[in-house]
Amino acid sequence: MTEEELDAAGALAVDEDQDELMEEMSIEERKERLKKARWNVFLYLGVAAILFFFALFPMPFSADYDDFGKSAEKDIGLVWGLPVEGEDLFDVPMRLTVSADSAPVLPDINIAVYVIQQDDCTDYTLSEKMEEAKTGDSHDAQYQEASERVLEGGTYDFEFNIDPGQYCLIAQYIDGNSTKITTSGNALSVKGKLYPNQFFGGVLGLLCLGLSAFAFVGAQKHGTMLRKILEGENESTESKVLSEASKARIAAGPGGAPPAGPSGPPGAPSDEQTGPSGPPGSPPTDAPTTEPVAETSDAPEATTTVADEATYEPAENGYFFRKMPDGTYDQTVYVQNAEGSYVPHEG
């Protein structure tokens, strides 16, 4: 026997053992299993809700304008996440809102934001990476400008997707040539949000949702089996006995061959008792005279009416004879089926 056949046989044996265990459990054990399964559904749903909230909960930070450096700078620190380099699905979202508190009085101004991956934000190489960020060739050094005209008191949104690591943030005013404006009296502020737990919380939350679905299926299974058992116990003993007897009677059918039916209407005298009332060859004095009846188109309707008014009289061993309205009997033997209808007996 191959390994696959052994694994299949083992899995089948485990399933059979589980089914036998389910059948051998008492009502109290089934109730306890149902209670635990329902608690598992709510438990996993609660954990999933917490994980989704944790994934969507932002890590806030802010940066203020430094009049000495003529920009707002912030050492964001370590941003954790899945260490996959380059622009991909696992990047950490960063949302920035820059407020132009006091904009320069110039005809053409804008706001530029740099997000540079660097361990030391005071290193002289930061300026080199800022120039590199303007080309847009590196995912570790990103650069964006406001997409609308900058006015004093306005707010402007920026979105970045970055890899895990140490990051520095720089926001500053620039002129039409993308050169930093160094005049005094200017001011801007930055408020940012990071979502480093989005991937981990989302994946774990989906896993808990899957476990909750499995627990719900198990609870439904336990509830269905327990309901069937309780409905069976609530059924009275008398109804059980009558139901079983009815099923056995229907399955068995009639117990023997049908007896011969009567040859005429009930109460009619036989030939041996009365005999003829006149000489041989002459018709009886009380014999009714018959006249030929003309066939009409209404004959089928009359036959249907007669057949509908026939009654069924019980005989021995579950058989019935059909008595016609004129008192004669149909020689066909009938039995009663499970639906209560009378059908000819098939010997």
Beta strands, then each sheet from edge to edge (+ up, - down):
strand 1: 59-66
strand 2: 71-79
strand 3: 92-102
strand 4: 109-117
strand 5: 141-145
strand 6: 155-162
strand 7: 165-175
strand 8: 187-194
strand 9: 311-314
strand 10: 320-323
strand 11: 329-336
strand 12: 342-344
sheet 1: 5+ 4- 7+ 2- 1+ 8- 3+ 6-
sheet 2: 9+ 10- 11+ 12-
end
